């Protein structure tokens, strides 16, 4: 798909951003509504697309961390303050609350909800990616 997109919508590049966007929009319409796809029985994707019937909540409930977790709100710059130091977590999580659980030896597991994101090592002053991204936190399945 990306090779086709590049060949049909970006070569040559259009003169203005608006012209380039129109080329992308034309490509999307043809690719999804007209062009047959072998993997779909030579139908275009639009012929098979159905909107989901599942209703999603307007707002997700707040994350709840087990007792004993230290909570920190991620700043707009993606950092948390821990023991008078700043640690970069992710700008994507700005304004979200993360939980830290002691892993012993001056290390803390850093969670976003049930997802283990990283290990904060106080001694070395670093935040390391977790060995496993979805290590269930205690009391959470």
PyMOL commands that set and color helices and strands:
alter all, ss='L'
color gray80, all
select helices_A, chain A and resi 2-10+17-34+38-40+45-48+91-93
alter helices_A, ss='H'
color red, helices_A
select strands_A, chain A and resi 70-73+79-82+85-88+97-104+107-112+115-121+126-129
alter strands_A, ss='S'
color yellow, strands_A
deselect
rebuild
show_as cartoon
